[in-house]
Amino acid sequence: MSDNSEAQAIFAIFFSDCWAYAGLTLFVHDFLLTLGSEVTLFWMEFRASGASILFLFNRYLTLTTQVVGVTPIPVSPEVLSPLGYIFCD
């Protein structure tokens, strides 16, 4: 029984990660498609207005949170070290 629940947990984590990476890929694809328009409309003659600051904040904050959301977080000091045995007792 425990083998089946462990396999189901791994399966769920795998597909959760797949959906997260698929969402990030679509988001980055859309970001790159609209980058030319952004450069033309906002960076060529940038005028700091409330609307332009809100647009850029929304665009880059969303991109940042999407990338951070799929970045793995180390759970132990051994993962941080390139030579994992340094932190072992």
N, C-alpha and C positions, 0 to 999 in steps of 0.2 A: 504494500500500500504506500509506503513512504517513497518508494522509487517513482511511482506514478505521480504523486503530488509534487515531487521535486522536478520531474520532467515537465509537468504542467507549468510550474513556476518559471522554469528556464524558457519554455515556449512563450509564455506571456511576456516575459522581459524582452525576449528576442523581437517579437512582433511590436512591442511598444517602442523599442529602439528603431525598428524599421519605419514605423509611422512618423516618428520624430525626425529621422533623417529625410524621409520623403517630403515632409512639410517644409523643412529647412531648404531642401533643394528647390522646391517650387517657389519659396519666398525669395531665394537668391536669384533664381531665374527671372522672376518679375522685377526684382531690384535692378538687375543688369539691363533688362529690356528698357526700363524707363530712365536709366542713367543719362542718356543723351538729352532727353527732354529736361531733366533736372538741371544739367549743366547749362543748357540754353536759357531756361527760364529763371534760374536762381543764381548761378555763379558768374554769368557774363556781366550782368549789371546788378550786383547784389545791393538791395536796399533793405535795411533792417526794419521790417514792419512786424506787427504782431502775427499776421497770417503767415509770412515767410518763416519766421522763427518757429511757430507752431508746426508748420509742415516739416521743416528739417528736423526738429526735435522728435516728432512722431516717426519720421522715416528712419532715422539712425538709432533711436532708442529701441524700436521694434527689431531692427536688424541685430543689435547687440544682444537683446534678450533671447532671440532665436538661437544665436550662436552659443551663448552661455548655457542655454537650456540643454543642448546636446553635448556639451563638453563634459567628459567624465571627471568626477570628483574623487581624488584618492581617499581611501578609507583608513590607511595606515601609513606610518612613516616609511615603511619598507618600500612602498610604491613610489614615494618621492625620490628615493635614492637610485641612481643608475646602478649602483652595486648594492643590492638589497641586503646583503649580509652585514653591512656596516652597523645597522641598528639592532641586530640580533643580540640576545643576551648570551 
